[in-house]
Amino acid sequence: MTGTGAEIAVAVRVLTPLIKDLYEGGKDIVSGAFKKWSNQGNARKIARKIASVGNVKTIWQFDKEVPLKDFYYASSIIEKPNGKKKQANSIADLPPGATVIEGIVGQGKSIFLRYLCVQELSENSSGHLPVFIEFREMKPGQTLFQFIVRELKSYGLNADDDVFAFLASSGKLALLLDGFDELDGGMISDVVYELERYVNNFENITIIVTSRPDCDIQKSSAFHVTRLAMLDNSDYMPFLERLGLPKLRANEIVTAIQNSPSEVSQLINTPLMLTLTVTVYRSEKSIPPELPEFFEALFTTVFTRHDKTKPGFVRKHKTDIGERALQKFFEIFCFMAAQRGKTRTLTSEEFGATFEQAIFYSPDVKCSLEAFKFDMCKVACLLLEEGLGDVTFIHKSIAEYFAASFIKRQQEAAAQKFYEKASNSFEHWRDILKFLSRIDQYRYLRFYKIPSDRSTLEIFYGSQSHATDESIKEYIRRGVRNTTFLLANEARQPHLMGWRSTTITSLEKQLDGSLSKELLFSRFIDVIVKNIPPKPRDVPGAVVFDEDRARSRRVIEVPGTALVDWIGIDPFVKAIKVGMQEIERGLTEAVLAAEELKQNIF
């Protein structure tokens, strides 16, 4: 446990009235169950049990537990309906009744729930008896009630159905249930049913469940969903001071974050990312200005965790293959994950399969899946274990950058093969290509951008050696032949809602697959947006697709050919030609840049 004598004394003083009220109210209703509570020393025992929930391991000290009170910066929630941030220091700061606390990886859902638990021992107490339970401990065949009874017995109660019913009806019981997403899939419906039964049977019960987004508990009408707020500039200074940084050093780091490019600063919006950024700053004495450099520094820092002024210090890893070799293996792992489209979360099975695939292509690497997972999740914290065996990258761009770094290290033939493949599956590789355009610039230009831009321009040539007005008109007419546009006439203000294409020859499908093609399609759409018919029903072939009289809203489906004819094809041709000129300029610049980079090699 935990807590100084003075802290336990405060906790006992806070708990004593609560325990006394429950004892007086329950001793006659559930005879014998509260017998131990007649002992004045029982409040101290309960205080110590609750206080133990506040001892956690952190990435600063993952080898021993530290009390939350020594470092925790209280999370904020998003209030409804105004969407404003509100710092939550007590259960009383949350909506009453049953609440789901929703947060993404690294936001500190579990630690927030532990904080609320131990706050019931402080002057910020909401007057509840907290019962903290981790869903990950539940196994198939067990019920939530069994765990509730277990915890109540640790408080000195002879708990059963009647005792629970009394406590739940009293308005003094708070069930704090951590990690709904860590439940076994086969148990979810039973647990949701059990929780809904408690909410329906005991109107005064308080239940708080933590979960990542899009789980079944959020779908229950019995629960409010409250989102944890992301960190912003106003949080940085107090957060860093709670970590124990001197005010001068904390101010240096905040200034460095604020002066960093937006692509770096936008990443630093969770407690985990901010804490990792501090480790980078401590090592590098600055925050790298570019995202690739930031990720390189992050990987090195999280595995050494030491100031560069301390030479010779090497942290032992379970993989025991050396930092550089481990980074290369992590790059292969990230690339294999990206091939699967899994740059955010992998199930236990997907993680294992990806690891085996990476090992197959790394004959010199000798490490176990368990050791690799430990080093990535517990030492580096670049991945986190969530849910029932799920493993999540702390940020999607981490997987994308290190996957791109893997391509950068490949021989030219292999890299060319990748870029050619990416040309045919642009959407899949979009974000990785974005990194490659910066860290593998020459080969990105030579094997991807230049061929891609040339291909885009050629689709408008028709039978000519260059694009003409007629060839562009023919391409547009052919492309919109099987496309319909959805125009919403809402409050007499028509606007474009979207479009639907039925064949692969549609303009949308043809102008998809590269940044240059997307540019031309966006130019085409801009013409429609600027020339929406004031009365969409007047366009030949238009039909009512959907209607909501209460909102004075009508959605009209308009054939593509008819809409182009109504607007006139010339504005579309002009827009496409302007877009093609942009691509041509970009292509010329790319060719010159590629040649310059080639010369720089020598």
Secondary structure, DSSP 8 states (H G I E B T S, - for coil): ----HHHHHHHHHHHHHHHHHHHHHHTTTSTTTTGGGGSTTHHHHHHHHHHGGGEE--SSSTTS-EEGGGT----EEE-TTT--EEE--SGGGS-SSEEEEE--TTS-HHHHHHHHHHHTTSTT--S-EEEEEEGGG--TT--HHHHHHHHHHHTT----HHHHHHHHHHT-EEEEEE-GGGS-GGGHHHHHHHHHHHHHH-TT-EEEEEE-SS-GGGG-TT-EEEEB----HHHHHHHHHHTT--HHHHHHHHHHHHHS-HHHHTT--SHHHHHHHHHHHHHHSS--SSHHHHHHHHHHHHHH-S-TTSTT-----SS-S-HHHHHHHHHHHHHHHHHTT-SSEE-HHHHHHHHHHHHHT-TT----HHHHHHIIIIIS-SEEEETTTEEEESSHHHHHHHHHHHHHTS-HHHHHHHHHHHHTSHHHHHHHHHHHHHHSHHHHIIIIIHHHHHHHHHTTTTTSSS--HHHHHHHHHHHHTTEEEEEEEETTEEEEEEEEE-STTSHHHHT-SSHHHHHHHHHHHHHHHHT--SSGGGSTT-EEEEEEGGGTEEEEEEEHHHHHHHH-HHHHHHHHHHHHHHHHHHHHHHHHHHHHHHHHH-
